[in-house]
Amino acid sequence: MGTTLVLVMTADAAVDRVSQQALTFGVGLAAGGPVHALLVGDPALAPELGEWGASEVHVADHPAFASFAPDAIAATIVELAAGLGADLVVGPGTDDGNTVMARAAARAGHPFAANCTTAVLGSPIVVTRQRWGGSLFEEAAIHAERVMLTVAPHAVVATRTGGSAAVRTFTPSLADEDLLVRVVDRIPATASGVSLAEARVVVSGGRGAGSAEGFAPVVELADLLGAAVGCSRAVTIAGWRPHTEQVGQTGTKIAPDLYILAGISGATQHMAGCRGAKVILAINKDAEAPVMTGADYAIVGDMREVLPAISAEIRRRRAG
């Protein structure tokens, strides 16, 4: 593999976690070759990208990047990749990352493979990627002079290399049509407790809670564990909890050390969102529920009885 270019995006004034994973993925495929990073975000974050394996960082510089403008970023990727002669362009498999990389591939006339979990060098490169919300893995060969792909969230562990990177400014040549699609305003979610996407422990409740008030044991246990509160799609549809707490394909994809889900049947879209969890504890009255086969540990019982019992035991042990 020759030159590799990795798209790096930011979130909450920091390098996006999935972008760090994309850099690790790109470094692995580069096999010692140069790895360039295109940073769209705060220039002050550029130096740290060397620690994640970038040998050179190109900071996108244009007024368009004051907000999310997918076509402008796509045009920047195409221009920089061509200038570097990049053989491989890697992006984060987030909603924004996939949106931008799909546009970039279309502009350049190259095929695009989204949500890859592995890649094997060769001619062609063979990738494994998630399909149908992570319920299916597809092996595909990419026939292109420039391979363009995104890395599925939490498919790899971001690894620091301890290196350093040269930082340069890159000002793309953008046309007016590149600025037609852009975010003009954002309505922030109500901040409450630990961030779901970054939490090391997540406690989720489902339809088994019975009502909005039935979520009290979920919140209680989450508070005791310093965890984030999550929920299933059925719960948000019922209006019991906000969409920002939804775990799943159409919600937030998580990768905590421990995921406790109670009263959730284990629908495909929900399990796709917690596939990155290291340990899953399922609590459900139905011993045959799909979630029970996908869990590391399972408790057959009513969440409205089991969760308070767990919380009481935690308090007893801490008091002792």
Secondary structure per residue as TSV (DSSP state, phi and psi in degrees):
chain	resnum	aa	ss	phi	psi
A	1	M	-	360.0	136.9
A	2	G	-	-87.2	-114.6
A	3	T	-	-89.1	136.5
A	4	T	E	-115.6	135.6
A	5	L	E	-118.7	130.1
A	6	V	E	-119.9	127.0
A	7	L	E	-79.0	126.0
A	8	V	E	-119.4	124.3
A	9	M	E	-115.8	166.1
A	10	T	E	-120.4	158.2
A	11	A	E	-151.3	133.1
A	12	D	T	53.9	45.3
A	13	A	T	63.2	27.3
A	14	A	E	-145.1	163.3
A	15	V	E	-65.2	130.2
A	16	D	-	-57.7	135.5
A	17	R	H	-59.9	-41.2
A	18	V	H	-70.8	-28.0
A	19	S	H	-66.1	-37.0
A	20	Q	H	-61.3	-41.2
A	21	Q	H	-66.0	-37.7
A	22	A	H	-63.8	-38.3
A	23	L	H	-63.6	-44.1
A	24	T	H	-60.7	-41.9
A	25	F	H	-61.9	-45.6
A	26	G	H	-64.5	-40.0
A	27	V	H	-61.9	-41.2
A	28	G	H	-62.5	-40.7
A	29	L	H	-75.2	-29.3
A	30	A	H	-65.3	-26.0
A	31	A	T	50.4	46.6
A	32	G	T	95.4	-11.1
A	33	G	S	-76.0	170.9
A	34	P	-	-67.4	138.1
A	35	V	E	-119.9	113.3
A	36	H	E	-100.3	143.7
A	37	A	E	-116.1	135.2
A	38	L	E	-103.7	112.0
A	39	L	E	-96.4	121.1
A	40	V	E	-111.0	99.6
A	41	G	S	155.9	-158.3
A	42	D	-	-61.6	118.7
A	43	P	G	-58.6	-25.0
A	44	A	G	-65.1	-18.3
A	45	L	G	-85.9	-8.2
A	46	A	G	-59.1	-46.7
A	47	P	G	-57.4	-33.5
A	48	E	G	-70.4	-15.7
A	49	L	G	-68.0	-21.6
A	50	G	G	-63.6	-32.3
A	51	E	G	-67.7	-21.5
A	52	W	G	-99.4	8.6
A	53	G	T	112.3	-5.3
A	54	A	-	-74.3	134.7
A	55	S	S	-91.2	-23.2
A	56	E	E	-150.0	136.5
A	57	V	E	-116.7	129.1
A	58	H	E	-108.8	113.1
A	59	V	E	-88.6	116.6
A	60	A	E	-65.2	124.6
A	61	D	-	-124.6	105.9
A	62	H	-	-169.1	144.0
A	63	P	G	-56.7	-24.1
A	64	A	G	-61.3	-25.7
A	65	F	G	-85.8	11.4
A	66	A	G	-69.8	-20.3
A	67	S	S	-138.6	174.0
A	68	F	-	-76.4	114.8
A	69	A	-	-127.9	90.7
A	70	P	H	-58.6	-39.0
A	71	D	H	-70.1	-34.8
A	72	A	H	-66.1	-41.6
A	73	I	H	-67.5	-39.8
A	74	A	H	-61.4	-43.6
A	75	A	H	-62.7	-37.4
A	76	T	H	-65.1	-42.6
A	77	I	H	-60.2	-47.7
A	78	V	H	-61.3	-44.7
A	79	E	H	-65.9	-45.6
A	80	L	H	-68.9	-41.6
A	81	A	H	-60.5	-41.0
A	82	A	H	-66.0	-41.7
A	83	G	H	-64.7	-35.0
A	84	L	H	-84.4	-15.0
A	85	G	T	66.9	37.9
A	86	A	-	-67.7	134.9
A	87	D	S	-88.7	-23.9
A	88	L	E	-137.8	131.2
A	89	V	E	-122.3	123.0
A	90	V	E	-118.6	138.8
A	91	G	E	-133.0	165.5
A	92	P	E	-75.0	139.6
A	93	G	-	-83.6	40.6
A	94	T	S	-86.1	173.5
A	95	D	H	-57.7	-47.9
A	96	D	H	-66.5	-41.7
A	97	G	H	-62.9	-44.7
A	98	N	H	-66.6	-37.6
A	99	T	H	-60.4	-46.8
A	100	V	H	-68.8	-47.1
A	101	M	H	-66.4	-34.4
A	102	A	H	-63.9	-41.6
A	103	R	H	-65.7	-41.1
A	104	A	H	-63.3	-43.6
A	105	A	H	-64.0	-40.8
A	106	A	H	-64.0	-40.8
A	107	R	H	-63.4	-40.3
A	108	A	H	-84.8	-10.9
A	109	G	T	75.4	28.3
A	110	H	-	-110.8	153.2
A	111	P	-	-68.7	159.8
A	112	F	E	-134.6	129.0
A	113	A	E	-112.5	116.3
A	114	A	E	-96.2	150.4
A	115	N	E	57.6	51.1
A	116	C	E	-79.9	145.7
A	117	T	E	-109.5	-30.5
A	118	T	E	-144.6	162.9
A	119	A	E	-149.7	140.0
A	120	V	E	-117.7	122.3
A	121	L	-	-64.0	146.5
A	122	G	S	162.3	-173.6
A	123	S	S	-127.2	93.0
A	124	P	S	-87.4	170.1
A	125	I	E	-74.3	136.8
A	126	V	E	-109.8	125.2
A	127	V	E	-118.5	153.3
A	128	T	E	-110.1	131.1
A	129	R	E	-138.2	154.9
A	130	Q	E	-80.0	137.1
A	131	R	E	-130.6	162.7
A	132	W	G	51.0	48.3
A	133	G	G	69.0	21.7
A	134	G	G	93.6	-0.1
A	135	S	T	-83.2	-11.0
A	136	L	E	-136.8	138.2
A	137	F	E	-111.4	129.3
A	138	E	E	-113.3	135.5
A	139	E	E	-100.5	126.6
A	140	A	E	-137.3	146.4
A	141	A	E	-101.7	132.4
A	142	I	E	-104.5	112.7
A	143	H	-	-99.7	99.1
A	144	A	-	-164.0	150.2
A	145	E	S	-73.8	-22.7
A	146	R	S	-131.7	114.9
A	147	V	E	-85.1	128.8
A	148	M	E	-124.5	123.3
A	149	L	E	-151.2	164.4
A	150	T	E	-120.9	156.7
A	151	V	E	-101.5	128.1
A	152	A	-	-59.8	138.3
A	153	P	T	-55.3	130.7
A	154	H	T	67.4	16.2
A	155	A	S	-74.7	-26.3
A	156	V	S	-130.1	159.4
A	157	V	-	-94.3	120.9
A	158	A	-	-62.4	128.6
A	159	T	-	-126.6	126.8
A	160	R	-	-75.0	138.2
A	161	T	-	-100.7	-14.8
A	162	G	-	77.3	13.9
A	163	G	-	-88.7	-170.8
A	164	S	-	-134.5	161.9
A	165	A	-	-136.3	145.3
A	166	A	E	-75.6	140.1
A	167	V	E	-114.8	127.6
A	168	R	E	-131.4	156.3
A	169	T	E	-96.1	135.5
A	170	F	E	-123.1	118.3
A	171	T	-	-106.2	108.7
A	172	P	-	-76.6	160.8
A	173	S	-	-95.2	98.8
A	174	L	-	-103.8	142.9
A	175	A	-	-96.9	165.4
A	176	D	G	-58.5	-37.4
A	177	E	G	-67.6	-18.7
A	178	D	G	-71.7	-12.8
A	179	L	G	-107.5	5.5
A	180	L	S	-68.0	-35.7
A	181	V	S	-104.4	116.5
A	182	R	-	-160.3	157.2
A	183	V	-	-81.6	123.7
A	184	V	-	-102.1	-17.2
A	185	D	-	-161.3	152.0
A	186	R	-	-130.6	137.6
A	187	I	-	-104.8	107.6
A	188	P	-	-67.2	147.2
A	189	A	-	-70.2	151.9
A	190	T	-	-65.1	121.1
A	191	A	-	-74.1	126.1
A	192	S	-	-152.9	112.3
A	193	G	S	72.0	-148.8
A	194	V	S	-82.0	142.7
A	195	S	-	-64.5	129.6
A	196	L	T	-62.4	-43.3
A	197	A	T	-68.6	-28.1
A	198	E	T	-105.8	-4.4
A	199	A	-	-65.6	142.3
A	200	R	S	-83.2	-22.0
A	201	V	E	-133.8	134.7
A	202	V	E	-130.2	133.8
A	203	V	E	-117.2	118.8
A	204	S	E	-117.0	149.5
A	205	G	E	-122.9	154.1
A	206	G	-	-124.3	-156.6
A	207	R	G	-57.4	-25.8
A	208	G	G	-62.4	-14.9
A	209	A	G	-66.4	-26.5
A	210	G	-	86.2	-28.4
A	211	S	S	-171.0	174.3
A	212	A	S	-62.6	-39.0
A	213	E	G	-67.6	-27.6
A	214	G	G	-68.4	-6.9
A	215	F	G	-82.8	-6.4
A	216	A	H	-54.8	-43.1
A	217	P	H	-64.9	-30.9
A	218	V	H	-66.1	-48.4
A	219	V	H	-64.1	-40.0
A	220	E	H	-61.1	-48.2
A	221	L	H	-65.9	-39.1
A	222	A	H	-61.1	-42.0
A	223	D	H	-62.6	-41.7
A	224	L	H	-64.8	-34.4
A	225	L	H	-93.4	-2.0
A	226	G	T	64.7	35.4
A	227	A	-	-103.2	166.8
A	228	A	E	-89.0	149.8
A	229	V	E	-94.1	131.4
A	230	G	E	-125.8	176.0
A	231	C	E	-159.0	173.0
A	232	S	-	-93.6	169.1
A	233	R	H	-63.2	-37.0
A	234	A	H	-59.9	-34.4
A	235	V	H	-69.0	-42.5
A	236	T	H	-69.3	-36.4
A	237	I	H	-62.9	-37.7
A	238	A	H	-73.3	-13.5
A	239	G	T	82.6	14.8
A	240	W	S	-76.7	-34.2
A	241	R	S	-137.8	157.7
A	242	P	-	-72.8	155.6
A	243	H	G	-60.3	-28.0
A	244	T	G	-62.3	-16.5
A	245	E	G	-97.5	-0.9
A	246	Q	B	-73.5	128.4
A	247	V	B	-99.1	133.9
A	248	G	S	146.0	-175.5
A	249	Q	T	-59.8	-38.0
A	250	T	T	-100.5	11.2
A	251	G	S	-123.8	-129.0
A	252	T	B	-105.7	134.6
A	253	K	-	-90.6	131.0
A	254	I	-	-121.6	160.2
A	255	A	-	-146.4	58.2
A	256	P	-	-77.6	167.9
A	257	D	S	-69.5	-35.6
A	258	L	E	-137.1	130.6
A	259	Y	E	-123.1	116.6
A	260	I	E	-105.7	118.5
A	261	L	E	-123.9	128.1
A	262	A	E	-123.4	131.4
A	263	G	S	70.0	25.0
A	264	I	-	-115.7	128.4
A	265	S	-	-70.9	-31.1
A	266	G	-	101.1	41.1
A	267	A	-	-60.4	153.4
A	268	T	H	-53.4	-45.1
A	269	Q	H	-66.3	-31.5
A	270	H	H	-72.9	-45.9
A	271	M	H	-65.6	-28.3
A	272	A	H	-64.6	-29.8
A	273	G	H	-81.2	-15.8
A	274	C	T	-117.2	16.7
A	275	R	T	-59.7	-26.7
A	276	G	T	-82.5	-3.5
A	277	A	-	-65.2	137.5
A	278	K	S	-74.4	-40.8
A	279	V	E	-134.8	132.9
A	280	I	E	-119.1	126.4
A	281	L	E	-112.4	117.7
A	282	A	E	-106.6	137.2
A	283	I	E	-124.7	118.7
A	284	N	E	-155.6	144.4
A	285	K	S	-69.7	-27.0
A	286	D	-	-94.1	110.0
A	287	A	T	-65.4	-17.7
A	288	E	T	-98.7	5.2
A	289	A	-	-61.7	142.0
A	290	P	H	-52.9	-33.8
A	291	V	H	-62.3	-28.5
A	292	M	H	-67.8	-30.9
A	293	T	H	-79.9	-20.7
A	294	G	H	-96.4	0.9
A	295	A	-	-95.9	152.2
A	296	D	S	-76.8	-35.5
A	297	Y	E	-135.3	145.7
A	298	A	E	-138.5	141.6
A	299	I	E	-122.6	122.7
A	300	V	E	-89.5	111.6
A	301	G	S	173.4	169.6
A	302	D	-	-78.4	123.1
A	303	M	H	-56.7	-29.1
A	304	R	H	-72.3	-12.4
A	305	E	H	-106.1	-39.3
A	306	V	H	-70.8	-45.7
A	307	L	H	-62.8	-46.3
A	308	P	H	-60.6	-34.2
A	309	A	H	-66.8	-39.2
A	310	I	H	-65.4	-44.6
A	311	S	H	-62.5	-41.0
A	312	A	H	-64.1	-39.5
A	313	E	H	-67.8	-38.3
A	314	I	H	-62.2	-43.4
A	315	R	H	-65.3	-40.6
A	316	R	H	-61.5	-45.0
A	317	R	H	-68.3	-36.9
A	318	R	H	-70.0	-33.9
A	319	A	H	-70.7	-29.1
A	320	G	-	-78.8	360.0
